[in-house]
């Protein structure tokens, strides 16, 4: 079974809610501090491959950090965006939960339940 990775930031309310939900529902996970253990370019590519909306799904466009950049993300190559996210992980939406096949961004209990069922189904097969 592929492990569930929970990229979080401790002071983030959505991260705390998600962590509480995961523990309350007895979901095993590996927590990674988003700013201390920033996802690698390969990990970000994999996360991006699981999105339905592309970069917009994981990019915190409403954040102050993003607004200060004053750039059009559409003009950048994917590799440039990934490098930017590695250099400035505050640009990532939080939390990011991934189990290898499925991705949840933010605190969404219904999506977390689907992720849990998907993870359990794979561990039984």
N, C-alpha and C positions, 0 to 999 in steps of 0.2 A: 504494500500500500504506500502510495506517495504521501509524504507528510504534509500537514496543513501548516502553512507559514503565515504568521500574523505580524505584518509590518505595522508598528504603532509608534506613537509618541505619548508618553505618560500623562502630559498635561492636557491632552486632547480629550474632550468630553465624549465624542463618538468612539474613540479608542477605548476609553474606560467602560462605556456601555457594552461595547462589543466583547471586551475581555470578560466582563461579568456574565454576559450571555453564554459565551463559550464554556466558561467554568460551570455555570448553572446547568448547562445541558450536557455536561461531561464529554466535551469534545476535546480530544488531545491536540495540542498545537505547540509549535515552536515560535516563541515571540522574538522578534528582531526590532531593536530600536531603529526607527527610520533614519535618524540623523547620525547615529554612531555606527550603524551597520547598514549603510546605504546599499540598496540593491545594485549589483554589478550591471554592466551593459547587457550581458546575456540574460540575467534575471529580468531586467526591464523589457527586453525583447520578448521574452516568454510571457510576461504579464500583459504586454501590449497585444500579443497574439490571441489572448483570451478575451479581449475587450469586444464589445459589440459596437461601440462608438469611436474606436480608435483613441488617439491621444487625448481627446476631450474628456474621456471617461476617467483618466488618472491625473489630469493636470488641474491644479487648483487655480483656475483663471480668476476667481474672485478674491484671491489672497493679495495682501499688500505687496508681498515679495514679487508676485507676477506683475502687478500693475507698475511697480517701480522699474521693471525691465523695459517697459515701453517698446515692445517688439511684436511683430506680427508672426505668430507661431507657424502660420501657413506658409511663410516664405522660407522656413528652415527645412533642411533635409532631416529625415528620421534620425540619422546618426548624430546630427547636431543637437536635436531635441534630447536624445538620450544622454548625451554628454552634459548638456545643461542640467538635466535632472540629477545626474550624479554629482555635479558641482554644487547644485542648489536643491537639496532634497526637500526644502520647504515648499517647493513648487508642486510636490506630489500631494494629491488628496489623501486623506487619512480616515480610517485605517485601510490597509490593503490586505485582503485575506485571499490566499491562493492555495489550492490543493493539487496543482499539476494540470487539472482539466477544467477547473471552474474558478471564477474570480468574483469576489464581492468587494466593492469599494464603498466605504462609509458604513454606517450602522443601519442595517436592514434585516430585522429578525426573520422575515419570510425568506429572504435570499440565504441567510445563514442556515436556516432549517433545510433548504434544498441542498446546500453545500454539505451539511451534516449527513443527510440521507445518501448523497452521492458518495461520500467518503466511506460510510458504513457499508453501502452496497458493494463497493470495490474491495473492502476488506473481507467480506464474506465470500465473494466469488473465487 
